[in-house]
Amino acid sequence: MSAAEKPRIFQDGRDMFLSLALIVVLMVVSVGATGLCTYEPGAPEGGPVREVDAHTFMGMEARATNFPVRMPENPDGWVTNSARRGQVNQTPAPIIGWVTADRGFIQLTQTDQELADAVRGIDPHPRELDRTVQVSGHEVQIYHSDEDDVRDLWVVDMGDARLLFSGAGKDEEFETLIDATVNTAPLPRAGE
């Protein structure tokens, strides 16, 4: 009995493999032709950091929140590479991230939650108060976890808002960003 005479259910897996291979090739060609994706072999550190328009985003967030939102100027050599809305204790919280001049990363989360609630509510990882430092006349509380994959949390209570800094940066970089943030006036809010 020839393959043409056999019902499709009795043919081997070659037909299925060839069909899938054709679909994959067509998909790669279709997606590649749009120009919306790139392939850059090598380490991700080799490419330029893509900058986002965090000022526009934070302006919208300032008008949408009921607490003061700050947008510090980028320190020299830093690039704002992310801006998004997250949550702290199920309440909206604007988040901005920077790649530092030394290729570290620090992000700032702003919230109106009370300090203890903000520290507990930023993520599910427990942290304990490790130490405090002074930056531009403000007390900065640094919370630490003994878990290896949990980053320290640097927290400043501005009275009307809490500023939470985390990431993979040096202490000096955290202090630079904290200094810039606490010395920045809040953005205009709705009706101002």
C-alpha positions as CSV (number, residue, x, y, z in Angstrom):
1,M,0.0,0.0,0.0
2,S,1.5,3.4,-1.0
3,A,1.6,6.5,1.2
4,A,-1.1,8.1,-1.0
5,E,-3.4,5.2,-0.3
6,K,-2.9,5.2,3.5
7,P,-5.2,7.3,5.7
8,R,-3.4,10.4,7.2
9,I,-3.6,8.9,10.7
10,F,-1.3,6.0,9.6
11,Q,1.4,8.2,8.1
12,D,4.7,8.7,10.0
13,G,5.9,11.8,11.9
14,R,7.8,13.3,9.0
15,D,4.7,15.2,7.8
16,M,4.3,16.7,11.2
17,F,8.0,17.7,11.5
18,L,8.0,19.2,8.1
19,S,4.8,21.2,8.8
20,L,6.2,22.5,12.1
21,A,9.6,23.4,10.4
22,L,7.7,25.4,7.7
23,I,5.6,27.2,10.4
24,V,8.8,28.2,12.3
25,V,10.5,29.4,9.2
26,L,7.5,31.5,8.2
27,M,7.2,32.9,11.7
28,V,10.9,33.9,11.9
29,V,10.6,35.6,8.5
30,S,7.4,37.4,9.4
31,V,8.6,38.7,12.7
32,G,12.0,39.6,11.4
33,A,10.5,41.6,8.5
34,T,8.6,43.9,11.0
35,G,11.9,45.2,12.4
36,L,10.4,45.1,15.9
37,C,12.9,42.6,17.2
38,T,16.7,42.4,17.2
39,Y,19.3,39.8,17.7
40,E,22.5,40.9,19.4
41,P,24.8,38.1,20.2
42,G,27.2,38.6,23.1
43,A,26.8,39.9,26.6
44,P,24.0,42.4,27.2
45,E,26.5,44.8,28.8
46,G,28.1,45.3,25.4
47,G,25.2,47.4,24.0
48,P,24.1,50.9,24.8
49,V,21.6,51.5,27.6
50,R,18.2,52.5,26.2
51,E,17.0,55.7,27.8
52,V,13.3,56.2,28.7
53,D,11.4,59.4,29.1
54,A,10.9,59.2,32.8
55,H,10.1,62.9,33.2
56,T,6.9,62.6,31.2
57,F,5.9,59.4,33.0
58,M,6.5,60.9,36.4
59,G,4.6,64.0,35.5
60,M,1.6,61.9,34.8
61,E,2.1,59.9,38.0
62,A,2.4,63.1,40.1
63,R,-1.0,64.2,38.8
64,A,-2.5,60.8,39.5
65,T,-1.3,60.2,43.0
66,N,-2.4,61.8,46.3
67,F,1.2,62.3,47.6
68,P,4.2,64.3,46.4
69,V,6.2,62.6,43.7
70,R,9.8,63.6,43.0
71,M,11.9,63.2,39.8
72,P,15.6,63.9,40.4
73,E,17.9,64.9,37.6
74,N,20.2,62.2,36.4
75,P,23.6,62.2,38.1
76,D,26.5,62.5,35.7
77,G,26.9,59.4,33.5
78,W,23.6,57.8,34.7
79,V,20.8,56.8,32.3
80,T,17.2,56.4,33.2
81,N,16.3,53.1,31.7
82,S,12.9,52.2,33.3
83,A,9.8,54.0,34.5
84,R,6.7,52.1,35.5
85,R,3.8,51.9,38.0
86,G,4.2,49.2,40.6
87,Q,2.5,48.6,43.9
88,V,3.3,48.8,47.6
89,N,0.6,47.2,49.8
90,Q,-1.7,47.1,46.8
91,T,-1.5,50.9,46.3
92,P,0.0,52.5,43.2
93,A,3.7,53.4,43.4
94,P,5.8,55.0,40.7
95,I,9.1,53.3,40.1
96,I,12.1,54.7,38.2
97,G,15.3,52.8,37.4
98,W,18.8,54.1,36.5
99,V,21.9,52.4,35.1
100,T,24.8,54.1,36.9
101,A,28.0,55.3,35.4
102,D,29.7,52.2,36.6
103,R,27.0,49.9,35.1
104,G,25.2,49.3,38.4
105,F,21.4,49.6,38.7
106,I,19.3,51.5,41.3
107,Q,15.6,51.9,41.3
108,L,13.5,54.4,43.3
109,T,10.0,53.5,44.5
110,Q,7.8,56.2,45.9
111,T,4.8,55.6,48.1
112,D,2.5,57.2,50.7
113,Q,2.4,54.1,52.8
114,E,3.7,54.3,56.4
115,L,7.4,53.5,56.7
116,A,7.0,50.0,58.3
117,D,4.2,49.1,55.9
118,A,6.3,50.3,52.9
119,V,9.3,48.2,53.9
120,R,7.1,45.1,54.4
121,G,4.9,45.8,51.4
122,I,7.5,46.5,48.7
123,D,8.0,42.7,48.0
124,P,7.5,39.4,49.9
125,H,11.1,39.3,51.2
126,P,11.5,40.1,54.9
127,R,14.3,42.5,55.9
128,E,15.5,43.8,59.2
129,L,16.9,47.3,60.0
130,D,20.7,46.9,59.6
131,R,22.0,50.5,60.0
132,T,21.2,54.2,59.4
133,V,23.2,56.9,57.6
134,Q,22.7,60.6,57.1
135,V,22.4,62.0,53.6
136,S,21.7,65.7,53.1
137,G,20.3,66.0,56.6
138,H,17.9,63.1,56.2
139,E,18.1,59.8,58.1
140,V,18.3,56.9,55.7
141,Q,17.4,53.5,57.1
142,I,19.0,50.5,55.5
143,Y,17.2,47.2,55.7
144,H,19.0,43.9,55.0
145,S,18.0,40.3,54.5
146,D,20.2,37.3,55.1
147,E,18.9,35.7,51.9
148,D,21.6,36.0,49.1
149,D,19.1,37.0,46.4
150,V,17.4,39.8,48.3
151,R,18.9,43.3,47.9
152,D,19.2,45.8,50.6
153,L,16.5,48.5,50.8
154,W,17.5,52.1,51.6
155,V,14.5,54.1,52.9
156,V,13.9,57.8,53.5
157,D,10.8,59.1,55.3
158,M,10.1,62.5,53.8
159,G,7.0,63.0,56.0
160,D,4.6,63.2,53.1
161,A,6.0,60.2,51.2
162,R,8.5,57.4,51.6
163,L,11.4,56.9,49.2
164,L,12.6,53.3,48.8
165,F,15.8,52.7,46.9
166,S,17.1,49.2,45.9
167,G,19.3,47.7,43.3
168,A,22.9,46.6,42.6
169,G,24.8,49.7,43.2
170,K,27.6,50.9,45.5
171,D,26.9,52.7,48.7
172,E,28.2,55.9,47.2
173,E,25.8,55.6,44.2
174,F,22.8,55.1,46.6
175,E,23.9,58.2,48.5
176,T,24.3,60.2,45.3
177,L,20.8,59.3,44.1
178,I,19.3,59.9,47.6
179,D,20.9,63.3,47.8
180,A,19.5,64.3,44.3
181,T,16.0,63.0,45.2
182,V,15.6,64.6,48.6
183,N,16.8,67.9,47.3
184,T,14.3,67.9,44.4
185,A,11.0,69.7,44.7
186,P,7.9,67.6,44.2
187,L,6.4,67.6,40.7
188,P,3.1,69.6,40.2
189,R,0.0,67.7,41.2
190,A,-3.4,67.8,39.7
191,G,-4.9,71.3,40.2
192,E,-1.6,73.0,40.9
